[in-house]
Amino acid sequence: MSYDLAHKLVNQKGSGSHVILGIMILIIGVGIGLYYNNDAITYLAVSAGIIIIISSFLMIIKQYERAVILRLGKYNRQANPGVQTRLPFADNVLVVDVREKVSEFKAERMLTKDNVPVTIDAILRYKIIEQRAKDAILNVENFNQMIQQVSQTTLRNNIGSSLFQDILSKREDINSHIRTVIESEASNWGVEVTGVEIRQVIIPQELESAMSMQAQAEREKNARVTYGESEVLVAKKFEEAAQVYAENPVAYALRQSNMLYESIKVQGNTIVMVPSESLNSMGFGNLGTTIAYLESTKKAVQNQKPKDDKTK
């Protein structure tokens, strides 16, 4: 990966060129003023030259910047935001941006501990510690490139020592571990790691299909187990009901009558076939009694319908 000057976020504020420019304006302006005997040109050139020369001793540091001043090649001081002084030709001013930055890094086609090939895409958030801006400039050639390489290496090592299921279910733990490792390295460069996040875990298409089929089979198994458990519960309830009816024939007869009433109520004008054994057990062995019961049941159903309509 190529890193240009802007990506390094370190630039130099020169001052020698301002001094040379101011001297040239003084010499040329004064010469022209004397040649044409024009005092206005002379005064203008002198004023402009002096202003430019004085400005070479000053520099402006933005609020989000910190400057490191090297005097004759040796560290002199760190300058804070605002107007600062410098010595032309003697001071070399290096400015670094201390705002939080975001860097993307990934591990392509890495094998997990259980030999599953994955590609992981992650982001790293970091910033320069304001009081240690000199470390980011003096202790490492390019802190951006260095932290990028350390992040990729740490991510690869973490993938190789983790199970695939852990990568999917324990992302927060992996993020925290990667951040700790990177932060221990970056602390030597005056860099603070503010966060590490795994954005995407990519697996081969055939493995994704197999996992989908496995999940579907698991859901079907759970549904069948649940259905079987419900059947067992229903059977137990029927067993309890049978014991109650066996001990109380009257309750059983009333239940049969209620079932017959409900079937006629739902079906309406429908012929219901009732076995004679059931009628005998209900006490309706006599044909006349049975017909009378059925007629009374129909009337009850017909009287119930108008009441239901009025309530609606």
C-alpha positions as CSV (number, residue, x, y, z in Angstrom):
1,M,0.0,0.0,0.0
2,S,1.4,3.4,-1.0
3,Y,1.2,6.3,1.5
4,D,1.3,9.8,0.2
5,L,2.1,12.9,2.3
6,A,-1.5,13.6,3.1
7,H,-2.0,10.0,4.4
8,K,0.9,10.4,6.7
9,L,-0.8,13.5,8.2
10,V,2.6,15.1,8.9
11,N,3.6,18.2,7.0
12,Q,6.4,20.8,7.4
13,K,6.0,24.5,7.8
14,G,8.9,26.2,6.1
15,S,10.2,29.7,7.0
16,G,13.4,30.2,5.0
17,S,11.5,30.9,1.8
18,H,9.7,33.8,3.4
19,V,13.0,35.4,4.4
20,I,14.4,35.0,1.0
21,L,11.2,36.4,-0.6
22,G,11.2,39.4,1.8
23,I,14.9,40.2,1.1
24,M,14.3,40.0,-2.7
25,I,11.3,42.4,-2.4
26,L,13.4,44.8,-0.4
27,I,16.3,44.8,-2.9
28,I,14.2,44.9,-6.1
29,G,11.7,47.4,-4.7
30,V,14.3,49.8,-3.4
31,G,16.3,49.5,-6.6
32,I,13.2,50.3,-8.7
33,G,12.3,53.2,-6.4
34,L,15.8,54.7,-6.6
35,Y,16.0,54.2,-10.4
36,Y,12.7,56.0,-11.0
37,N,13.2,58.3,-8.0
38,N,9.8,57.3,-6.6
39,D,9.6,57.3,-2.9
40,A,6.2,55.6,-2.9
41,I,7.6,52.5,-4.5
42,T,10.5,52.5,-2.1
43,Y,8.3,52.7,1.0
44,L,5.9,50.1,-0.3
45,A,8.7,47.7,-1.1
46,V,10.4,48.2,2.3
47,S,7.1,47.7,4.2
48,A,6.2,44.6,2.2
49,G,9.7,43.1,2.6
50,I,9.7,43.8,6.4
51,I,6.2,42.3,6.9
52,I,7.2,39.1,5.0
53,I,10.5,38.8,6.9
54,I,8.7,39.2,10.3
55,S,6.0,36.6,9.3
56,S,8.8,34.1,8.7
57,F,9.4,34.2,12.5
58,L,5.7,33.4,13.2
59,M,3.5,30.4,12.5
60,I,-0.2,29.5,13.1
61,I,-1.1,26.0,14.5
62,K,-4.7,25.0,14.0
63,Q,-6.9,23.7,16.9
64,Y,-6.7,20.1,15.7
65,E,-2.9,20.2,15.1
66,R,0.2,19.9,17.2
67,A,3.6,21.0,16.0
68,V,7.0,19.5,16.9
69,I,9.9,21.9,16.5
70,L,13.4,20.6,15.7
71,R,16.1,23.2,16.2
72,L,19.3,22.4,14.2
73,G,18.0,18.8,13.9
74,K,17.4,18.3,17.7
75,Y,14.0,18.2,19.4
76,N,13.3,21.6,20.9
77,R,9.6,21.7,22.0
78,Q,6.0,20.8,21.1
79,A,3.9,23.8,20.1
80,N,0.2,24.0,20.9
81,P,-2.6,25.6,18.8
82,G,-2.4,29.4,18.1
83,V,0.4,31.8,17.0
84,Q,3.9,30.4,17.7
85,T,7.4,31.7,17.1
86,R,10.2,30.0,15.2
87,L,13.7,30.7,13.9
88,P,14.0,30.7,10.2
89,F,16.6,28.3,8.7
90,A,17.3,26.9,12.2
91,D,13.9,25.4,13.1
92,N,12.2,22.5,11.3
93,V,8.5,22.5,12.2
94,L,6.6,19.2,11.8
95,V,2.8,19.3,12.2
96,V,0.6,16.3,13.0
97,D,-3.2,16.0,13.0
98,V,-4.5,14.8,16.4
99,R,-8.2,14.2,15.2
100,E,-9.6,10.6,15.5
101,K,-8.9,8.5,12.4
102,V,-10.5,5.4,10.9
103,S,-8.5,2.7,9.1
104,E,-9.8,-0.4,7.4
105,F,-8.0,-3.7,7.5
106,K,-8.9,-7.3,6.6
107,A,-7.6,-10.8,6.7
108,E,-8.4,-12.7,3.4
109,R,-8.9,-16.5,3.2
110,M,-7.6,-17.3,6.7
111,L,-8.1,-20.7,8.3
112,T,-9.7,-20.8,11.8
113,K,-8.6,-23.2,14.5
114,D,-11.1,-25.7,13.2
115,N,-9.9,-25.2,9.5
116,V,-12.8,-23.1,8.2
117,P,-11.7,-20.5,5.6
118,V,-12.9,-17.0,6.3
119,T,-12.4,-13.5,5.2
120,I,-12.8,-10.8,7.8
121,D,-13.2,-7.1,7.3
122,A,-12.6,-4.8,10.3
123,I,-12.1,-1.2,11.1
124,L,-9.7,0.5,13.5
125,R,-10.3,3.9,15.2
126,Y,-7.3,5.7,16.7
127,K,-5.9,9.1,17.3
128,I,-2.7,10.8,18.4
129,I,-2.3,11.6,22.1
130,E,-2.1,15.3,22.2
131,Q,0.7,15.4,24.9
132,R,2.7,12.8,23.0
133,A,2.6,14.1,19.4
134,K,6.4,14.1,19.3
135,D,6.4,10.3,19.8
136,A,4.2,9.8,16.7
137,I,6.7,11.8,14.7
138,L,10.1,10.9,16.2
139,N,9.6,7.3,17.3
140,V,8.2,5.8,14.1
141,E,8.6,6.7,10.4
142,N,4.9,6.4,9.5
143,F,2.6,5.7,12.3
144,N,-0.4,5.2,10.0
145,Q,1.4,2.5,8.0
146,M,2.8,0.9,11.1
147,I,-0.6,0.6,12.9
148,Q,-2.2,-0.8,9.7
149,Q,0.4,-3.6,9.5
150,V,0.1,-4.4,13.3
151,S,-3.7,-4.5,13.0
152,Q,-3.6,-7.0,10.1
153,T,-1.1,-9.2,11.8
154,T,-3.0,-9.2,15.1
155,L,-6.3,-10.1,13.3
156,R,-4.7,-13.0,11.4
157,N,-3.1,-14.4,14.6
158,N,-6.5,-14.1,16.4
159,I,-8.3,-15.9,13.6
160,G,-5.8,-18.7,13.5
161,S,-6.3,-19.4,17.3
162,S,-10.1,-19.0,17.4
163,L,-12.9,-21.4,16.5
164,F,-15.3,-20.4,13.7
165,Q,-18.3,-20.5,16.0
166,D,-16.5,-18.2,18.5
167,I,-15.8,-15.7,15.7
168,L,-19.5,-15.5,14.9
169,S,-20.8,-15.5,18.5
170,K,-18.0,-13.8,20.5
171,R,-17.2,-10.8,18.4
172,E,-17.0,-8.4,21.3
173,D,-14.4,-10.5,23.0
174,I,-12.3,-10.8,19.8
175,N,-12.6,-7.0,19.3
176,S,-11.5,-6.4,22.8
177,H,-8.5,-8.7,22.5
178,I,-7.4,-7.3,19.2
179,R,-7.7,-3.7,20.6
180,T,-5.6,-4.7,23.6
181,V,-2.8,-6.1,21.5
182,I,-2.7,-3.2,19.1
183,E,-2.8,-0.7,21.9
184,S,0.2,-2.2,23.6
185,E,2.2,-1.7,20.4
186,A,0.8,1.7,19.5
187,S,1.5,3.2,23.0
188,N,5.1,3.4,22.1
189,W,4.2,5.8,19.2
190,G,1.9,8.1,21.2
191,V,-1.2,6.6,19.5
192,E,-4.4,5.8,21.4
193,V,-6.6,3.0,20.0
194,T,-10.2,4.0,20.6
195,G,-12.0,1.0,19.1
196,V,-11.8,-2.1,16.9
197,E,-14.9,-3.6,15.2
198,I,-15.3,-6.6,13.0
199,R,-17.7,-5.5,10.3
200,Q,-18.2,-8.6,8.2
201,V,-17.3,-12.3,8.2
202,I,-17.3,-13.9,4.8
203,I,-17.3,-17.6,4.3
204,P,-17.4,-19.7,1.0
205,Q,-20.7,-20.1,-0.7
206,E,-20.8,-23.9,-0.3
207,L,-20.2,-23.7,3.4
208,E,-22.9,-21.0,3.8
209,S,-25.4,-23.3,2.0
210,A,-24.4,-26.2,4.2
211,M,-24.9,-24.1,7.4
212,S,-28.3,-23.0,6.1
213,M,-29.4,-26.6,5.5
214,Q,-28.2,-27.5,9.0
215,A,-30.1,-24.7,10.6
216,Q,-33.2,-25.6,8.7
217,A,-32.9,-29.3,9.8
218,E,-32.4,-28.2,13.4
219,R,-35.6,-26.1,13.2
220,E,-37.6,-29.0,11.8
221,K,-36.3,-31.3,14.5
222,N,-37.3,-28.9,17.2
223,A,-40.8,-28.5,15.6
224,R,-41.3,-32.3,15.6
225,V,-40.1,-32.7,19.2
226,T,-42.5,-30.0,20.3
227,Y,-45.4,-31.6,18.4
228,G,-44.6,-35.0,20.0
229,E,-44.5,-33.4,23.4
230,S,-47.9,-31.8,22.9
231,E,-49.3,-35.2,21.8
232,V,-48.1,-36.8,25.0
233,L,-49.7,-34.0,27.0
234,V,-53.0,-34.5,25.2
235,A,-52.9,-38.2,25.7
236,K,-52.4,-37.8,29.4
237,K,-55.3,-35.4,29.7
238,F,-57.5,-37.9,27.8
239,E,-56.4,-40.6,30.2
240,E,-57.3,-38.5,33.2
241,A,-60.7,-37.8,31.6
242,A,-61.3,-41.5,31.0
243,Q,-60.7,-42.3,34.6
244,V,-63.3,-39.6,35.7
245,Y,-65.9,-40.9,33.3
246,A,-65.2,-44.5,34.3
247,E,-65.9,-43.7,37.9
248,N,-69.0,-41.5,37.1
249,P,-71.3,-42.9,34.3
250,V,-73.7,-39.9,34.7
251,A,-70.9,-37.5,33.8
252,Y,-70.0,-39.6,30.8
253,A,-73.7,-39.6,29.6
254,L,-73.8,-35.8,30.1
255,R,-70.6,-35.4,28.1
256,Q,-72.1,-37.5,25.3
257,S,-75.2,-35.4,25.3
258,N,-73.2,-32.2,25.1
259,M,-71.1,-33.5,22.2
260,L,-74.4,-34.4,20.3
261,Y,-75.8,-31.0,21.1
262,E,-72.6,-29.2,19.8
263,S,-72.5,-31.3,16.6
264,I,-76.2,-30.4,15.8
265,K,-75.6,-26.8,16.7
266,V,-72.6,-26.5,14.3
267,Q,-74.0,-28.5,11.5
268,G,-77.5,-27.1,11.5
269,N,-80.1,-29.2,9.6
270,T,-78.0,-32.3,9.3
271,I,-78.8,-36.0,10.0
272,V,-76.6,-37.3,12.8
273,M,-76.0,-41.0,13.0
274,V,-75.8,-42.1,16.6
275,P,-75.0,-45.8,17.5
276,S,-77.7,-47.5,19.5
277,E,-75.1,-48.6,22.1
278,S,-74.4,-44.9,22.7
279,L,-78.1,-44.2,23.1
280,N,-78.5,-47.0,25.5
281,S,-75.5,-45.8,27.6
282,M,-77.1,-42.3,27.6
283,G,-80.5,-43.7,28.7
284,F,-82.2,-43.2,25.3
285,G,-82.9,-46.9,24.4
286,N,-86.5,-46.2,23.8
287,L,-87.2,-44.8,20.3
288,G,-89.8,-42.3,21.5
289,T,-87.6,-40.9,24.2
290,T,-84.8,-40.5,21.6
291,I,-87.0,-38.7,19.1
292,A,-88.3,-36.4,21.9
293,Y,-84.7,-35.6,23.0
294,L,-83.6,-34.8,19.4
295,E,-86.6,-32.5,18.9
296,S,-85.9,-30.7,22.1
297,T,-82.3,-30.3,21.1
298,K,-83.2,-28.8,17.7
299,K,-85.5,-26.3,19.3
300,A,-82.9,-25.3,21.8
301,V,-80.5,-24.7,18.9
302,Q,-83.0,-22.7,17.0
303,N,-83.8,-20.5,20.0
304,Q,-80.1,-20.0,20.7
305,K,-79.4,-18.6,17.2
306,P,-81.6,-15.4,17.6
307,K,-80.0,-14.7,20.9
308,D,-76.5,-15.0,19.4
309,D,-77.6,-12.6,16.5
310,K,-78.9,-10.0,19.0
311,T,-75.7,-10.1,21.0
312,K,-73.6,-9.6,17.8
